[in-house]
Amino acid sequence: MPEMLSRTLIFRPKRMPRGFRPRDSIGRTSGKSKHEENLMRHWFLSAFAIVVLVLALTFPLSAPAAPPAPKPQPGTPAAAPEPHPEIRDAIASLRHAREHLDHAAHDFGGHRVEAIGAIDNAIKQLQICLQYDR
């Protein structure tokens, strides 16, 4: 019987029951629950992020401003913009493609010659378009 009594007095649970909080010597709970800690951490991080955003948007970056564009002189005529820059870019691209096909290692199944002819025709047509615009 003394053994049984000693077992009941020394018994300690292996797992703490749900909601159990250890207490200090005068009965107060020590620490906060995980939920409270997570809420506090979330609040702190949110407040920190807001402060950083406010400071970032309040103080602009110290990047130098672009210098103002020079004003044209009153006596000089302004240069007219190039008419149809897209057509000129297309002609340059076609010439580049033709040069690529001229130096190609193979015949592309017999289509290389036809492609070069089509490119030459397209360049000729675009040049005619530019002549009629003048």
C-alpha positions in Angstrom: 0.0 0.0 0.0 2.7 2.5 0.6 3.9 1.9 -2.9 0.6 2.7 -4.3 0.4 5.9 -2.3 3.8 7.0 -3.5 2.9 6.4 -7.1 -0.2 8.6 -6.9 1.8 11.4 -5.3 4.6 11.4 -7.8 2.4 10.9 -10.9 3.0 13.5 -13.6 1.3 13.5 -16.9 3.4 13.1 -20.0 1.4 15.4 -22.1 0.0 18.7 -20.9 -3.7 19.1 -21.4 -5.0 21.5 -24.0 -5.1 25.1 -22.8 -2.7 24.4 -20.0 -0.4 27.2 -19.1 2.4 26.8 -16.5 2.2 29.2 -13.6 4.9 30.9 -11.6 5.2 30.7 -7.8 2.4 33.2 -7.1 -0.2 31.9 -9.5 0.3 34.1 -12.6 0.6 32.5 -16.0 4.0 32.8 -17.5 4.1 33.9 -21.1 1.5 34.2 -23.8 -0.2 31.5 -25.9 1.0 30.8 -29.4 -2.0 32.5 -30.8 -1.3 35.7 -28.9 2.3 35.6 -29.9 1.4 35.1 -33.6 -1.1 38.0 -33.4 1.5 40.3 -31.8 4.2 39.3 -34.4 1.7 39.9 -37.2 0.7 43.3 -35.8 4.4 44.3 -35.4 5.4 43.3 -38.9 2.3 45.0 -40.4 3.1 48.2 -38.5 6.8 48.0 -39.6 5.8 47.5 -43.2 3.4 50.5 -43.1 6.1 52.7 -41.6 8.6 51.6 -44.3 6.1 52.3 -47.1 5.2 55.7 -45.7 8.9 56.7 -45.5 9.7 55.3 -48.9 6.8 57.3 -50.5 7.5 60.5 -48.5 11.1 60.9 -49.3 11.9 60.7 -53.0 15.0 59.0 -54.2 17.9 61.3 -54.7 18.2 60.7 -58.4 19.4 63.6 -60.5 16.7 65.1 -62.7 17.2 65.2 -66.4 18.5 68.5 -67.7 15.9 70.6 -69.5 15.8 70.2 -73.2 17.5 73.1 -75.0 15.1 75.5 -76.7 15.5 75.9 -80.4 16.9 79.2 -81.6 14.3 81.6 -83.0 16.1 81.9 -86.4 16.8 78.2 -87.1 14.1 76.0 -88.6 13.4 72.8 -86.7 14.3 69.6 -88.5 11.3 67.9 -89.9 10.7 64.4 -88.7 11.6 61.6 -91.1 8.5 60.5 -93.0 7.6 56.9 -92.7 10.4 55.5 -90.4 8.6 52.2 -90.3 9.0 51.7 -94.0 12.7 52.5 -93.8 13.1 50.0 -90.9 11.3 47.4 -93.0 13.7 47.9 -95.9 16.7 47.6 -93.5 15.2 44.4 -92.0 14.6 42.9 -95.5 18.1 43.7 -96.6 19.4 41.9 -93.4 17.2 38.9 -94.1 18.5 38.8 -97.7 22.1 38.9 -96.6 21.4 36.1 -94.1 19.9 33.9 -96.9 22.8 34.7 -99.3 25.3 33.3 -96.7 23.1 30.4 -95.5 24.7 27.0 -95.3 21.9 25.1 -97.0 19.1 25.6 -99.6 16.1 25.3 -97.3 14.6 22.6 -99.5 14.8 24.7 -102.6 12.9 27.7 -101.1 16.0 30.0 -100.6 16.0 31.2 -104.2 12.3 32.0 -104.1 12.6 33.8 -100.8 15.5 35.9 -102.1 13.4 36.9 -105.1 10.4 37.8 -102.9 12.6 39.9 -100.6 14.1 41.8 -103.7 10.5 42.4 -104.9 9.4 43.6 -101.5 12.3 46.0 -101.2 11.6 47.4 -104.7 7.9 47.9 -103.9 8.8 49.7 -100.6 11.2 52.0 -102.4 8.5 52.9 -105.0 6.2 53.7 -102.1 8.7 56.2 -100.7 9.2 57.8 -104.1 5.5 58.5 -104.5 5.3 60.1 -101.0 7.7 62.9 -102.0 
